[in-house]
Amino acid sequence: MTKRLLGGAPGARWLVAGRGLAVGGNVNAEYYLADDQDQLTSAFNTIINGVRSCVFPLTGTVDPARAGEATISLDGQPLVFEDPNGWQLVGDDRVELLGSACEAVMNGEPAVTGFFPCGVINVPR
């Protein structure tokens, strides 16, 4: 797989515009050249891994004083609140996995689940 900068190649105008760059400007859009199935798979994995995050938005707001009552699990294993390899609350509406828990998400496809007891999270109706 080769990562290249796209200048005058066919389709360059829509790729450049799709990246939010000025058409005809001095900045070229990057793209991945895949000549076979393995290179295509590698390109998709690179793209997907580039957008993974260890921060998960919630559909409600959490009472920060009671956040530790929630259970966040990675592949069924509970993570410890505010542990370097567990999780933390970001603001009042996001959960961030930390350390090895984050690495597991970035390097694979583990199941991340959360349970918030009544009164810990306020979910809009």
C-alpha positions in Angstrom: 0.0 0.0 0.0 1.3 3.4 -0.9 0.1 6.7 0.6 0.4 9.4 -2.0 -0.4 13.0 -2.6 -3.0 13.6 -5.3 -2.3 16.5 -7.7 -3.4 16.2 -11.3 -4.7 12.7 -11.3 -8.2 11.9 -12.6 -10.7 12.6 -9.8 -8.3 15.0 -8.1 -10.9 17.9 -8.0 -13.5 16.0 -6.0 -11.0 14.4 -3.7 -9.4 17.8 -2.9 -12.8 19.4 -2.5 -14.0 16.5 -0.4 -11.1 17.0 2.0 -12.2 20.7 2.5 -9.2 21.9 0.5 -9.4 24.6 -2.1 -9.8 23.2 -5.7 -6.8 24.4 -7.7 -5.0 25.4 -4.5 -1.4 24.5 -3.5 -2.3 21.7 -1.1 -2.9 18.2 -2.5 -5.2 15.6 -0.9 -3.7 12.3 0.2 -5.0 9.0 -1.0 -4.1 5.3 -0.8 -3.1 3.3 -3.8 -4.2 -0.3 -3.5 -3.2 -2.7 -6.3 -4.6 -5.9 -4.8 -6.9 -7.1 -2.0 -4.2 -7.2 0.7 -3.3 -3.5 0.0 -7.0 -2.5 -0.1 -7.6 -4.3 3.3 -4.5 -2.5 4.7 -5.7 0.9 3.5 -9.1 0.4 5.0 -7.6 -0.7 8.3 -5.3 2.4 8.3 -8.3 4.7 7.7 -10.5 3.0 10.3 -7.8 2.9 12.9 -7.1 6.6 12.3 -10.7 7.5 13.4 -11.0 5.3 16.4 -11.3 7.1 19.7 -11.1 6.1 23.4 -13.8 8.8 24.2 -17.4 7.6 24.0 -20.3 10.1 24.0 -23.3 9.4 26.2 -26.9 10.1 25.4 -27.4 11.8 28.8 -25.5 13.7 31.4 -23.8 12.0 34.4 -23.7 13.4 37.9 -19.9 13.7 38.3 -20.2 13.1 42.1 -21.8 9.7 41.4 -19.8 8.7 38.3 -18.0 6.0 40.2 -21.3 4.1 40.7 -21.4 3.4 36.9 -19.9 0.2 35.5 -17.9 0.5 32.3 -16.8 -2.9 30.9 -14.4 -4.0 28.2 -15.3 -7.4 26.7 -17.3 -8.1 29.9 -14.6 -7.2 32.3 -15.4 -4.2 34.5 -12.9 -1.3 34.4 -12.0 0.7 37.5 -13.2 4.3 37.6 -10.3 6.8 37.6 -7.7 4.1 37.3 -4.8 4.6 34.9 -6.0 1.5 32.9 -9.7 2.1 33.5 -12.0 4.9 32.7 -12.8 8.5 33.6 -15.7 10.9 33.0 -15.0 13.7 30.6 -17.3 16.7 31.3 -20.6 15.2 32.2 -21.5 13.5 28.9 -18.5 11.4 27.8 -16.6 8.3 29.0 -12.9 8.0 28.2 -11.0 4.7 28.4 -7.4 5.0 29.7 -4.1 3.2 29.4 -4.4 -0.5 28.4 -8.2 -0.2 28.1 -7.7 2.5 25.4 -5.0 0.5 23.7 -7.3 -2.5 23.5 -9.9 -0.3 21.6 -7.3 1.2 19.4 -5.8 -2.2 18.5 -8.9 -4.3 18.2 -12.7 -4.5 18.3 -13.6 -5.2 21.9 -17.1 -4.7 23.2 -17.4 -1.6 25.4 -20.5 -1.5 27.6 -21.8 0.8 30.3 -24.3 0.6 33.0 -25.5 3.7 34.9 -27.8 3.2 37.9 -30.9 5.4 38.2 -30.0 8.8 39.5 -26.4 8.6 38.1 -27.3 9.6 34.6 -30.0 11.9 33.3 -31.3 10.7 29.9 -33.4 13.2 28.0 -36.8 11.9 27.0 
